[in-house]
Amino acid sequence: MLCLAVSALILTGCSSSYAPGDYYSSKGDKGIVLQADAEGNATLILSLDEASNLASDSAILWASSLGQGWSLPSKDQMTLARKYRSLINICLRNHKQPEFLTGHTFYWTATPCSQSHVYACGPEGVRCYFKSNTSPYYRARAVKSL
């Protein structure tokens, strides 16, 4: 009986398999899985926290202030986050955090599209926006590659 219990623990308790939208917490990093490899290892997470009322440059500084490896997402990473926003929002609600990409919110990326514009993600998708905008609708969430 004890061998059976130990076998069950080994099979279910020691390995984690992640998919987009799952909560991730390991080695001090916490976030929501945006990407996992074929073995189910999380490879990219989105921060639970967000900042608002930011210009693009301030958003970049905020993201890096979260710690080593955290940054503002690229255009492609934000497109991925938009794809999984319904799964992300379930996780955010479960952790009592503000939801992502609801209403008329815009989230900055680190990808420039001109000298004065940066890609941001809003209700219509990822588009080019004036990077000095500081309305309360311009927000930031960070990503970290694992």
C-alpha angles and dihedrals in degrees: 000000000000091000089054092051092048091048091051091049091051092049098045110021107045105051128056125201116197135201131180111291095028120129112249126202120163137131092359095309119119127181147102120292113247097169137016132182126241091274092055096255113147109244102171130027134188120221120254089217126070137187126216141198092040138145115224096260091050090049090055091051092047092052093050090048089067090076144269113342098012116122143154109278122257120242090262093048091050090050088054091049090050090052091056098036095120091054091043091052093052089055092045092052090050089054095042093244129139113275122251126243098357126147114344098336124140126200122204125233127200092237116105121213095186139349092278101028136066131188114260131175120236140153091298095047133257112342141154114273136177104269098216093062109127103178118140087251093068110086142164137222121179132225132208128198113220 
